[in-house]
Amino acid sequence: MASPQDIVSGKSRLSLRSRSWIVAGIVFAIFIISAVLLIRLLRNMGWVLLREIALFYLLLILLLSALGTALYTAAVYVLVRASGHRTTVAQVYLVLTSSLSVNYVTPIKFGIPIRIYLYKQVMQIPLVSGTALIALETWLGMLIPAVIASVGVAALFTKIGLAAPLTLLTVLLVGMLAMLFIKPSLVSPLLERLPLQKFTFRLVRFTEMVQAGVRSVPLWRLSVVALFFGLNFAVSAMRVYLVLSVFGYPVNWLVLLFVLTISVTAGNLSMIPMGLGVRDASFILLLAQLGIPNEIALSAAVIQRLLSPGWPLLLGLVSTNILGVSELVKRSGKVSPAQEEAHHDPSA
């Protein structure tokens, strides 16, 4: 007669096999859909890209995509370690890519609460600390492109005006100052007359703990994280440069960095998930101002959009499967006291 532990292990292996096939099917479906979209794009262009592109360019684009993921992982790793929590690069990579994949398949950023949950489950980071880490990451992720975009608008795209990037910078700086120096307990007297007082005061207390978590991160560590974010945008600009070079319209890498960050800032100001539409339209318009034909600018925007969410989505699906497998292995190794007693009972 099979023991309870063998039964649990068998179920775990069956569940593991099912999960693996499901993930493989999803990855294959995404690959097919992306290939069909790319083929339609190339067909409309008369297959010019296939005739002119070299394998070297494709490898460089993939390498830059991998480098961008590595930089993002390094930034989050430094941020987590700066908060005083121990982790590994592998854990950060799995949690980061898994949460990013959720962001790209949901209409709103459900990946944020998923990341906080995974921080707790995988790295044993409390919810308060995880929320503080996400707040800092989001703030820096919006601040860095806004700063670079302001320089680009002032230097090259003067017709756009500095109002939009400076507005975002002002909001971000004021928000961070409020987070650092305004105590949520100051509004407690105003909350006494509101309904659900227990929930409200718990929320105030939680906000105070998040505030303390934000303050605990050293400024020089934040500077390192900001540097990684800036390098990540630089790598993305280099990838756009390669794509445009394939089409025969190379543009200065620094100019493309400004184009990319301005479009990202426009998407952030729109408050639309992933800046859909706004980021792409601004990207195309800025390339058109540089003398890029509309069809080439549109094609570059489509490829950029396919690469930006597509690459981390595929990585995230694999990472999610790995995290699921790890959880199954942990569970398969745990047997309840009743099962253990039944296993040792000869009459069972």
C-alpha positions as CSV (number, residue, x, y, z in Angstrom):
1,M,0.0,0.0,0.0
2,A,1.4,3.4,-1.0
3,S,2.3,5.7,1.9
4,P,0.7,9.1,2.2
5,Q,4.0,10.8,1.4
6,D,4.2,8.8,-1.9
7,I,0.7,9.8,-2.7
8,V,1.5,13.5,-2.0
9,S,4.7,13.2,-4.1
10,G,2.7,11.6,-7.0
11,K,0.1,14.4,-7.0
12,S,2.9,17.0,-6.9
13,R,4.6,15.4,-9.9
14,L,1.3,15.3,-11.8
15,S,0.6,18.9,-10.9
16,L,4.2,19.8,-11.9
17,R,3.8,18.1,-15.2
18,S,0.5,19.9,-15.9
19,R,2.0,23.3,-15.0
20,S,5.0,22.7,-17.3
21,W,2.7,21.8,-20.2
22,I,0.5,24.9,-19.6
23,V,3.5,27.2,-19.5
24,A,5.0,25.7,-22.6
25,G,1.7,26.1,-24.4
26,I,1.4,29.7,-23.4
27,V,5.0,30.5,-24.4
28,F,4.4,28.8,-27.8
29,A,1.2,30.7,-28.4
30,I,2.8,34.0,-27.6
31,F,5.7,33.1,-29.9
32,I,3.3,32.2,-32.8
33,I,1.2,35.4,-32.3
34,S,4.4,37.6,-32.2
35,A,5.7,35.8,-35.3
36,V,2.5,36.4,-37.2
37,L,2.4,40.1,-36.3
38,L,6.1,40.5,-37.3
39,I,5.5,38.6,-40.6
40,R,2.5,40.9,-41.5
41,L,4.7,43.9,-40.7
42,L,7.5,42.7,-42.9
43,R,5.1,41.8,-45.7
44,N,3.7,45.3,-45.7
45,M,7.3,46.6,-46.0
46,G,8.1,44.3,-48.9
47,W,10.3,42.1,-46.7
48,V,13.0,44.7,-46.8
49,L,14.1,43.9,-43.3
50,L,14.7,40.3,-44.1
51,R,16.9,41.2,-47.0
52,E,19.0,43.7,-45.2
53,I,19.1,42.5,-41.6
54,A,22.0,40.4,-40.4
55,L,22.1,37.7,-37.7
56,F,24.6,39.9,-35.9
57,Y,21.9,42.6,-35.4
58,L,19.4,40.1,-34.1
59,L,21.8,38.8,-31.6
60,L,22.7,42.3,-30.5
61,I,19.1,43.2,-30.0
62,L,18.5,40.0,-27.9
63,L,21.7,40.7,-26.0
64,L,20.6,44.2,-25.2
65,S,17.2,42.9,-24.1
66,A,19.0,40.5,-21.7
67,L,21.3,43.3,-20.5
68,G,18.3,45.5,-19.7
69,T,16.7,42.7,-17.6
70,A,20.0,42.2,-15.8
71,L,20.2,46.0,-15.0
72,Y,16.7,46.1,-13.7
73,T,17.4,43.0,-11.6
74,A,20.5,44.6,-10.2
75,A,18.6,47.7,-9.3
76,V,16.0,45.8,-7.4
77,Y,18.6,43.7,-5.7
78,V,20.5,46.8,-4.4
79,L,17.2,48.3,-3.2
80,V,16.2,45.1,-1.3
81,R,19.7,44.8,0.3
82,A,19.6,48.5,1.2
83,S,16.4,47.9,3.2
84,G,18.3,45.4,5.4
85,H,16.9,42.2,4.0
86,R,19.0,39.3,2.8
87,T,18.2,37.9,-0.7
88,T,20.0,36.5,-3.8
89,V,20.1,37.7,-7.3
90,A,18.2,34.6,-8.5
91,Q,15.4,35.3,-6.1
92,V,15.1,38.9,-7.2
93,Y,15.1,37.9,-10.8
94,L,12.4,35.3,-10.4
95,V,10.2,37.6,-8.3
96,L,10.8,40.6,-10.6
97,T,10.1,38.9,-13.9
98,S,7.1,37.0,-12.5
99,S,5.5,40.3,-11.3
100,L,6.3,42.1,-14.6
101,S,4.6,39.3,-16.6
102,V,1.4,39.9,-14.5
103,N,1.6,43.7,-15.3
104,Y,1.6,42.9,-19.0
105,V,-1.4,40.6,-19.0
106,T,-3.7,42.6,-16.8
107,P,-5.4,45.9,-17.6
108,I,-4.0,47.6,-14.4
109,K,-0.8,46.9,-12.6
110,F,-1.7,43.8,-10.6
111,G,2.0,43.0,-10.7
112,I,2.5,45.5,-7.8
113,P,0.5,43.6,-5.1
114,I,1.9,40.3,-6.6
115,R,5.4,41.6,-6.1
116,I,4.7,42.5,-2.5
117,Y,3.2,39.1,-1.9
118,L,6.2,37.3,-3.5
119,Y,8.6,39.4,-1.5
120,K,7.0,38.0,1.6
121,Q,6.7,34.4,0.3
122,V,10.1,34.1,-1.3
123,M,12.3,36.5,0.6
124,Q,10.4,36.8,3.9
125,I,10.1,40.5,3.5
126,P,7.2,42.0,5.6
127,L,4.3,43.6,3.8
128,V,5.3,47.0,5.1
129,S,8.9,46.7,3.9
130,G,7.7,45.4,0.5
131,T,5.3,48.3,0.1
132,A,8.1,50.7,0.9
133,L,10.4,49.1,-1.7
134,I,7.8,49.2,-4.4
135,A,7.1,52.9,-3.6
136,L,10.7,53.8,-3.9
137,E,11.1,51.7,-7.1
138,T,8.1,53.3,-8.7
139,W,9.2,56.8,-7.7
140,L,12.7,56.3,-9.2
141,G,11.2,54.6,-12.2
142,M,9.3,57.8,-13.0
143,L,11.8,60.3,-11.8
144,I,14.8,59.2,-13.9
145,P,13.1,59.3,-17.3
146,A,11.5,62.7,-16.4
147,V,14.9,64.2,-15.6
148,I,16.4,62.9,-18.8
149,A,13.4,64.0,-20.7
150,S,13.7,67.5,-19.3
151,V,17.2,67.7,-20.6
152,G,16.1,66.4,-24.0
153,V,13.3,68.9,-24.3
154,A,15.5,71.8,-23.3
155,A,18.3,70.8,-25.7
156,L,16.6,69.4,-28.8
157,F,12.8,69.4,-28.7
158,T,12.2,73.0,-27.6
159,K,8.8,73.2,-29.4
160,I,7.4,70.6,-26.9
161,G,8.0,72.9,-23.9
162,L,9.2,72.0,-20.4
163,A,5.7,72.2,-18.8
164,A,5.0,68.4,-18.9
165,P,8.3,67.0,-17.6
166,L,8.6,69.7,-15.0
167,T,5.1,69.1,-13.8
168,L,5.8,65.5,-13.3
169,L,9.1,66.3,-11.6
170,T,7.4,68.7,-9.3
171,V,4.7,66.2,-8.4
172,L,7.3,63.5,-7.7
173,L,9.5,65.7,-5.6
174,V,6.6,67.1,-3.6
175,G,5.3,63.6,-3.1
176,M,8.6,62.3,-1.8
177,L,9.0,65.3,0.5
178,A,5.5,64.6,1.9
179,M,6.4,60.9,2.3
180,L,9.6,61.8,4.2
181,F,8.5,64.7,6.4
182,I,4.7,64.7,6.9
183,K,3.6,62.3,9.6
184,P,0.3,60.6,8.8
185,S,-0.6,60.9,12.5
186,L,-1.1,64.6,12.0
187,V,-4.3,63.9,10.2
188,S,-5.6,61.6,13.0
189,P,-7.8,64.3,14.6
190,L,-9.5,64.8,11.2
191,L,-10.3,61.1,10.9
192,E,-12.1,60.7,14.2
193,R,-15.4,61.8,12.7
194,L,-15.1,59.5,9.7
195,P,-16.8,56.0,9.6
196,L,-14.7,52.9,9.8
197,Q,-12.4,54.5,12.3
198,K,-10.6,51.2,13.2
199,F,-9.8,50.6,9.5
200,T,-8.8,54.3,9.0
201,F,-6.4,54.3,12.0
202,R,-4.9,51.0,10.9
203,L,-4.3,52.5,7.5
204,V,-2.6,55.5,9.1
205,R,-0.4,53.2,11.2
206,F,0.5,51.2,8.1
207,T,1.4,54.4,6.3
208,E,3.7,55.4,9.1
209,M,5.5,52.1,9.0
210,V,5.9,52.4,5.2
211,Q,7.3,55.9,5.7
212,A,9.8,54.6,8.2
213,G,10.8,51.9,5.6
214,V,11.4,54.6,3.0
215,R,13.5,56.7,5.3
216,S,15.6,53.7,6.3
217,V,17.1,53.3,2.8
218,P,20.5,55.2,2.5
219,L,20.6,58.0,0.0
220,W,23.8,56.6,-1.7
221,R,22.0,53.3,-2.2
222,L,19.2,55.1,-3.9
223,S,21.8,56.8,-6.1
224,V,23.1,53.4,-7.2
225,V,19.6,52.2,-8.0
226,A,19.0,55.5,-10.0
227,L,22.2,54.8,-11.9
228,F,21.0,51.3,-12.9
229,F,17.6,52.7,-14.0
230,G,19.4,55.3,-16.1
231,L,21.6,52.6,-17.7
232,N,18.6,50.5,-18.4
233,F,17.1,53.4,-20.4
234,A,20.4,53.9,-22.2
235,V,20.3,50.2,-23.2
236,S,16.8,50.5,-24.5
237,A,17.9,53.6,-26.6
238,M,20.7,51.5,-28.0
239,R,18.2,48.8,-29.0
240,V,16.1,51.4,-30.8
241,Y,19.2,52.6,-32.5
242,L,19.9,49.1,-33.9
243,V,16.3,48.7,-35.1
244,L,16.5,52.0,-36.9
245,S,19.9,51.1,-38.3
246,V,18.4,48.0,-39.8
247,F,15.8,50.1,-41.6
248,G,18.6,52.3,-42.9
249,Y,17.9,55.4,-40.7
250,P,20.5,55.4,-37.9
251,V,20.0,58.2,-35.4
252,N,22.4,59.4,-32.7
253,W,22.1,57.2,-29.7
254,L,21.8,60.2,-27.2
255,V,19.0,61.7,-29.3
256,L,17.1,58.4,-29.1
257,L,17.6,58.3,-25.4
258,F,15.8,61.7,-25.2
259,V,13.1,60.4,-27.6
260,L,12.5,57.3,-25.5
261,T,12.4,59.1,-22.1
262,I,10.1,61.8,-23.4
263,S,7.7,59.2,-24.7
264,V,7.9,57.3,-21.4
265,T,7.3,60.5,-19.4
266,A,4.3,61.2,-21.6
267,G,2.9,57.8,-20.9
268,N,3.5,58.2,-17.2
269,L,1.6,61.5,-17.2
270,S,-1.3,59.9,-19.0
271,M,-1.9,57.5,-16.1
272,I,-2.8,54.8,-18.7
273,P,-1.5,51.3,-17.9
274,M,1.9,50.9,-19.7
275,G,1.2,54.3,-21.4
276,L,-0.6,52.4,-24.2
277,G,-1.2,54.7,-27.1
278,V,0.2,57.9,-25.6
279,R,3.8,56.5,-25.3
280,D,3.7,55.0,-28.8
281,A,2.2,58.1,-30.4
282,S,4.7,60.5,-28.8
283,F,7.5,58.1,-29.8
284,I,6.4,58.2,-33.5
285,L,5.9,61.9,-33.5
286,L,9.4,62.6,-32.1
287,L,11.0,60.3,-34.6
288,A,9.1,62.1,-37.4
289,Q,10.5,65.4,-36.2
290,L,14.0,63.8,-36.6
291,G,13.3,63.2,-40.3
292,I,12.3,59.5,-40.0
293,P,9.5,58.5,-42.5
294,N,6.2,57.8,-40.9
295,E,6.1,54.1,-42.0
296,I,9.6,53.5,-40.5
297,A,8.7,55.3,-37.3
298,L,5.6,53.3,-37.0
299,S,7.4,50.0,-37.6
300,A,10.1,50.9,-35.0
301,A,7.3,51.7,-32.5
302,V,5.6,48.4,-33.2
303,I,8.9,46.4,-32.8
304,Q,9.7,48.4,-29.6
305,R,6.3,47.6,-28.2
306,L,6.7,43.9,-29.1
307,L,10.1,43.8,-27.4
308,S,9.4,45.9,-24.3
309,P,6.5,43.8,-22.9
310,G,7.2,40.6,-24.9
311,W,10.7,39.9,-23.6
312,P,9.9,40.2,-19.9
313,L,6.5,38.5,-20.4
314,L,8.3,35.3,-21.7
315,L,10.9,35.5,-19.0
316,G,8.1,36.0,-16.4
317,L,6.1,33.0,-17.5
318,V,9.2,30.8,-17.1
319,S,10.0,32.4,-13.7
320,T,6.4,31.9,-12.5
321,N,6.7,28.2,-13.5
322,I,10.0,27.9,-11.5
323,L,8.5,29.5,-8.5
324,G,5.5,27.2,-8.7
325,V,7.7,24.2,-9.0
326,S,9.7,25.3,-6.0
327,E,6.5,25.7,-4.0
328,L,5.3,22.2,-5.1
329,V,8.6,20.7,-4.0
330,K,8.3,22.3,-0.6
331,R,4.8,21.1,-0.2
332,S,5.6,17.6,-1.3
333,G,8.2,17.3,1.4
334,K,5.8,18.3,4.1
335,V,3.6,15.6,5.6
336,S,1.0,16.4,8.2
337,P,1.3,14.7,11.7
338,A,-1.8,12.6,10.9
339,Q,-0.3,11.3,7.7
340,E,3.0,10.6,9.5
341,E,1.2,8.7,12.2
342,A,-0.8,6.7,9.6
343,H,2.4,5.9,7.8
344,H,4.0,4.4,11.0
345,D,0.9,2.6,12.1
346,P,1.1,-1.0,10.9
347,S,-2.6,-1.4,10.8
348,A,-3.0,1.4,8.3
